[in-house]
Every structure is written in C-alpha cells, then in structure tokens.
C-alpha cells in the first residue's frame, strides 16, 4: 500500500519554507522517499525528506544549531569561571 502523497510547497516548519520538490533526489533514492528543496530564513537552500519535515526533526539548515552552540559555549565558560573548588 502506497503512502499518502503530500504537496508541501509553501509549508513552513521552524525556519524552513518548502519551495519545490527535488525530483532528482527522489529518483536516486533507494527507498523512494520524496525530497523537498527548502529555503531557510538565513537564505540557505537545503534538501529535506518528507518524513523529516512532517515530524519536525529538521527545522533549519543548521544555522539555528550554530547560533545556539555559541550561546551554550558562552554559558559554559561563564559557569566554569565561577566555580569554587
């Protein structure tokens, strides 16, 4: 039984907006997953599978992780500087 076909163009999840379907990647896929070209708010274009868009596991091109990593690192440096042994 085939899965449902979703048209995700203009679908927005997190920082990504679906702009088109990536047919070439679909044809190369062994599992025949559908893939979508998505534009991030930072301007990067990333290809994401339907499953990752629908379950929310991919919400940006990676820029969100990089921004949060910098803030987490700052908090760790401040935290370790205040420790008393």
N, C-alpha and C positions, 0 to 999 in steps of 0.2 A: 504494500500500500504506500503510495507516494505521500510525502508530507504536503502541507499547505504551501501554496506559493504566495509570498508576501511581496507587495510592492512597497519598499521602504524609502523611495525617493522623497525627499523633504522631511524625513523622520529625524528628529533631534533627540540625542541622548547625551547627557553630560555636555561636553564641549564639541561633540561631533555632529555634523549635519550631513546626511546622505545626499550626494549629488548625482550619482549614476551607478548602474550595475557594471561590474567588471566581468564581462563575458569571457575574456581570455583566461583569466584565473579559474573560472568555472570549468572551462574545457580542459585545463591542465590538472584539475583536482581529481584525485583518485576516488574520493568519497562523494564527488559531485555536489559539494556544498556550494551555495550561491555566495558570491562575494560582492561587496559594495565599495565604491570609492567615496570616501567621506572627507569633508573639509573641516579642519579644526579651527577654533576661534583664533588661534595664533597664526593661521594661514597655511599650515602644512596639510598635505593630502595623504591619507593613509587608506589602505585596503583592509576591510574587516569582514569577517564572515557573518552571515545572518544570525547564527546562534549567539555569537559574542555581542552583537548589537542588542538582541532581544533580551538576553539575560543580564545585560549591564556590565559584563566583565571587562569590556573595552569602552572607555568613556572619553579618551583623549588620545592624541598622537604620542604621548609620553611627556609632553610639556608639563602637565599637572604634577606628575611624579617628580620631575626635576625641580619644580618650584617648591614642592613640599619637602623634598630632600634637603634643600638648602636651609629651610626654616627649622627642620628637625635637627640638622647638624648644629645650627646656632644654639638651640636649646640645650643640646648635649654638652657643648663647650662651656656654656654658662653654668650648667648644673655641675660639671666636674670641677670647675674653678671654685665653687662654693663649698665643696666637700671638706669636712674636717676629719682628720684621722688621728 
